[in-house]
Amino acid sequence: MRETVTIQVGQCGNQIGNQFWSMLLKEHETTPDDDSALSAFFRFAPQRNGQPDIMKARALLVDMECGPLTETMKSPLGSLFDETQFVMDVYGAGNNFAHGNREYGPTYRDKFEEGLRRNAEQCDSLQSFIVTHSLGGGTGSGVGSYMLELLHDLYPEVYRFAVSVYPSVDNDVITSPYNSILASKVLIDHAHCVLPIDNHALQLFAQLEADQRRKEMKNSSITASPDKTRDKDKGFDEMNGVAARMLCHLTASCRFHGDMNVDMNEICTNLVPYPDIPFLMTAMSPYRASSSASSVPNRSTGGRGKLSGHGNKINTNNTHLPSSVPKTMVQRGFTDLLSVHGQISAAVPCDKGSRSTTLAAAFLVRGQIPLADFMSCVSTAQSALRFPSWNPDACKIGMCATTHPGETFSSLGVYNSTAFGNVLAREHGKFMKLFKRKAMLHHYTDFLEEADVDAARECTERLLDTYQRMDRGSWAPQRQFAGTNLSAVKLFPAF
């Protein structure tokens, strides 16, 4: 297994990262695999006096406010990290990209380099970095972007992934349009792959899953307390959990053995045809009662592995495997990947009202799925997407037999689609309303030149123009749908 180092930046990035580590621990606690599976994201630190090795995460945690990282240190996850993996300040970047990128970044460069060096030296074959951050605030956008620039300088041959949370339409940070446009330019210039996530889309996805769980509890006659006091923190936890689950699914093939695994470098190679178009939209199948372990018969319920703290190796004696997933469940999962409610990027690659072009796509599934059923669903999904005439079969597939605990099947769609231009255009529109009037600009020119802001605007407009030109000139009807209204094509049976 090749190793990946995760870099969590800002409050949002660290919250997603913490959820990600919790999910990884659960998956490896209950699955039969050896230490090589764990080594992709964990290392074992030897102890003195014959004590068992202590498991540590391959990670660097960064925040310019000490609160979130202090909470992580005191949490059950705290033992996964040592003090050299934390870099923090006290005052924060004040919702200002320029403050984080041009002030805090250079100030803490030595500590960043040291933390990265320690993680890299503890890897046998470092494959990639994953940066989790948001673009609305100052630390996530500014310091997160600085980290990508630093990785480009120090480790140019190592793949750089960014899980970037774009602000929602109704976010309460007035300067977020500046932050997101300035950060987007750095993402285009310095990241191999960007997995953009929209806050509002996360909220809708998390709410859908919460409704499904309440419906399941009601149908099973389990008494649940009313959700009238559903607090804000719980809502954020659920949203961060959705983003973390996407990352778990994307990295499953890096952590578990399989016959059709898709490595992280394959995502870059197959889904990014041009380096200045790195944005990969993602879609998932939401939780449903029918996808839980209890709904599939003939499943062994072997003993659950124990994880007594993070200081000991995980007991992976559980060797149960679920039976084959029903075809209807696979079809429903693929329907989710092409539907609005399955998207977590606030854009749909096959929206009937648009002419979006999918430059490349990947369909990754987890579970014991018959290959014939999987290929049938992939073929149907391909027919719903508009691929460019010069790459009509740009579809990557992957199957991982190991599922998340409590599930028998899940699906993930990854699209390099011009539909993401809708999100970028929305942010560009909000940015221009401020920039035309030079509103709030003085907060940024304290740290950078106005020409830097204008360069970010031009970079965004150049990518938007590229998307529009691809949509105008790349689409040609596929043979089986020539003369057919694509919107009338029935993809899968209705559920």
C-alpha positions, 0 to 999 in steps of 0.5 A: 500500500502507498501512503497518503498524508492528510492536511487539515486546515481551518475549522471546517477542514479539521472537523471534516478531518476528524470525522474522516479519522473516526470513520477510518477507525470504524472501518478498519476495526471491523474488517479483515485486513493486515497492517498493510491496509492500515499503513496507507493512512496510519503508522505504528510508532514503536514504544520502549520497554516492550510496550505495544506499538502506538497507532498514529495518523499520517496527518498535519493539523493546522488552524490559526485559532487554537480552539478547534485543535485544542478540542481535538487534543482532548477528544478520543481522537487526540491519541492519534496525533502527537504534538509535532502534528499540530500548528496553531495560532490564537487570533485567526485570519479574520475571514480574510484570504490575504491575511491567511495566505500572505501573513500567517502562511510565511510566518509558519512556513518553517513549522509547516515544512517541518511537519510535512517533512516528518510525515514524508520521512515516515512513509515508504512510498508517499503517493499523495497529499489530501488537503481538507479546507473551506473557501469561505473563511480566512484560514481555510482559504488563505492558509489552505491555499498557501499549503498547496503552494508549499506542497507544489514547491517541496513535493512537486511529484506527489499528487495533491488533492484538495477537498474544498468546501465552497460557501453556500448561497446564504452564507454569513461571511460578507467577504467570502466571494473574495476568499473563494475566487482568490483561493480558486486560482490557487487550486487551479494552479497548484492542485492536481485534483480538486473535489469541490463541495457545496455547503448547501448541498451538504445540508440537503444531503444530510437532511435527506439521510436524517429523514430516511433514518427517522422513517426507518425508526418509525417503520420499525416501531422504534420510539424516537424523541422528536427532533424539535431541538436539533441543534446547529452543532449536530447539523454541522456534524452531519454535514461534515460526516457526509464529506468525510464519508465521500473521502472514505469511499474515494480512498477505500481502494487505497486501504483494502485489497480488491480485484478492481481497485482504483488508486488515487493516482488513477483518479488524476490520470483518468479524470483530469485531461487538462491540468487547468481543469482539475475540479471533480464533482462528486455524488453519493447514494444516500443512506437508506434502510434497504442498504443497511446490513440487516436488509440483506439475508445470509450475512454472517455476524462474526465477532466485532474487532476490538479497539481498546484506545488508539495505542494498540493495533486493531483486532481484525479477526472479523472475516464475515462477508455479505451476500451479493447485493440485489440488482435493484439496490445497485440500480437505485444507487446509480439513480442517486448518482445522476439525481439532484439529491445525490450531488454534494457539489451543487451541480448536476452533470446530466441536468435535463435543462443544461448542455453540460459536458462530462470530460471524464467520469468514474463510478466507484462502488463498495460491496459484493456486487455481481459484475454483470449488474455493475456493468449494466448500470455503468452503461446506462449511466454513461448514456445519460452523460454527454461526453466530448466527441474526442473522448466518448468512452471516458469512464473509469470503474472501480469495485471494492468488496469491503463496505462501511460498517452497517452497510452492504452497498454504497456508490460514488460518482466522480465527474469532471463536468462543465456543470461545475461552471454553475457553482463557479459562475455563482461565486464569480457573480457575487465577487464582481458585485463587490469588486466593481465597487472596490467594496472591502478591497482595502482589507485585502490590499493591506497584504497583497496587490489589487493586481493579484485580485484581478488575476484571480478574476481573470483566471476564473473567467478563463475557466468559465469561458473554457467550460462554455466553449466545450459545451458549444462544440463538444457534444454529438449524439451517441448512436443509440440516442440519435434523434431521441430526446435524451430527457425522455430516456428512462434510466432505471425503474422508478423507486 
